[in-house]
Amino acid sequence: MGNPPMYGYMRVEAEQADHEVAAAEQGLRAYAEAEGHALVGIRHEVVDGSLAELAGLVREIAQEGGGPVVVPSRAHFGRGEALRASVSAWVEAVTGSEPHEVEP
């Protein structure tokens, strides 16, 4: 039996260099592996202020029966602390697992 799944999510800003995105993706992969999970994939939010990719990911996880989400940091959930806390609580409520952060 394989490792349990973990799902990656990150926000990608228009001005981010490709090597920065690749480094963040590698951080998600390394974190999942260190935690004993198989990283199923990484969803990228590219529209400023949108949570559409995250909403799709959360729906997917719920349909699959739950599982943790890993992000580079909770800053990828939004700009303000209240928004980050709210989104984090929503992700946990729907997926059954508190989001993991590579760099809390």
C-alpha positions as CSV (number, residue, x, y, z in Angstrom):
1,M,0.0,0.0,0.0
2,G,1.4,3.4,-0.9
3,N,1.7,6.5,1.1
4,P,-1.4,8.5,1.9
5,P,-2.1,11.4,-0.5
6,M,-1.3,15.1,0.2
7,Y,-2.4,17.9,-2.1
8,G,-0.4,21.0,-2.9
9,Y,-1.6,24.5,-3.4
10,M,0.2,27.7,-4.0
11,R,-0.5,31.2,-5.3
12,V,1.7,32.3,-8.2
13,E,2.2,36.1,-8.7
14,A,2.6,37.4,-12.2
15,E,6.0,38.9,-11.4
16,Q,7.4,35.6,-9.9
17,A,10.3,34.2,-11.7
18,D,10.1,30.6,-12.9
19,H,12.9,29.5,-10.6
20,E,11.0,30.8,-7.6
21,V,7.9,28.9,-8.5
22,A,10.0,25.7,-9.1
23,A,11.7,26.1,-5.7
24,A,8.3,26.5,-4.0
25,E,7.0,23.4,-5.8
26,Q,10.1,21.5,-4.7
27,G,9.5,22.6,-1.2
28,L,6.0,21.2,-1.3
29,R,7.2,17.9,-2.7
30,A,10.0,17.6,-0.1
31,Y,7.6,18.4,2.7
32,A,5.0,15.8,1.6
33,E,7.7,13.2,1.3
34,A,9.2,14.0,4.8
35,E,5.7,13.7,6.3
36,G,5.2,10.3,4.7
37,H,2.7,11.4,2.1
38,A,2.6,11.1,-1.7
39,L,2.1,14.5,-3.3
40,V,-0.8,14.0,-5.7
41,G,-0.3,17.3,-7.5
42,I,0.0,21.1,-7.1
43,R,-2.8,23.5,-7.9
44,H,-1.6,27.0,-8.9
45,E,-3.8,30.1,-8.2
46,V,-2.7,32.6,-10.9
47,V,-5.6,35.1,-10.7
48,D,-5.0,37.8,-8.1
49,G,-7.6,37.7,-5.4
50,S,-9.1,34.5,-6.6
51,L,-9.6,31.2,-4.7
52,A,-11.1,29.3,-7.6
53,E,-8.3,26.8,-7.8
54,L,-8.3,26.2,-4.1
55,A,-12.1,25.7,-4.2
56,G,-11.7,23.1,-6.9
57,L,-9.0,21.4,-5.0
58,V,-11.0,21.3,-1.8
59,R,-14.0,19.8,-3.8
60,E,-11.7,17.2,-5.2
61,I,-10.3,16.2,-1.8
62,A,-13.8,16.0,-0.3
63,Q,-14.8,13.7,-3.2
64,E,-11.8,11.5,-2.6
65,G,-12.6,11.1,1.1
66,G,-10.3,13.8,2.6
67,G,-6.6,14.4,3.0
68,P,-4.2,17.2,3.9
69,V,-3.3,20.3,1.9
70,V,0.2,21.6,2.0
71,V,1.1,25.3,1.1
72,P,4.4,27.1,1.1
73,S,2.8,29.3,3.8
74,R,-0.7,30.4,4.8
75,A,0.0,33.7,3.0
76,H,-0.9,31.8,-0.1
77,F,-4.5,31.8,1.2
78,G,-4.9,35.5,0.9
79,R,-3.5,38.9,1.9
80,G,-5.1,39.6,5.3
81,E,-4.7,37.5,8.5
82,A,-8.5,37.3,9.0
83,L,-8.9,36.0,5.4
84,R,-6.1,33.5,5.9
85,A,-7.6,32.2,9.2
86,S,-11.0,31.9,7.6
87,V,-9.8,30.1,4.5
88,S,-7.6,27.8,6.6
89,A,-10.7,26.9,8.8
90,W,-12.8,26.3,5.7
91,V,-10.1,24.0,4.2
92,E,-9.9,22.0,7.5
93,A,-13.7,21.7,7.8
94,V,-14.1,20.4,4.3
95,T,-11.0,18.2,4.0
96,G,-10.9,16.9,7.6
97,S,-7.3,18.0,8.0
98,E,-5.6,21.3,9.1
99,P,-3.5,22.7,6.2
100,H,0.2,22.1,6.5
101,E,2.8,24.9,5.9
102,V,6.3,24.4,4.6
103,E,7.3,27.6,6.2
104,P,4.9,28.6,9.0
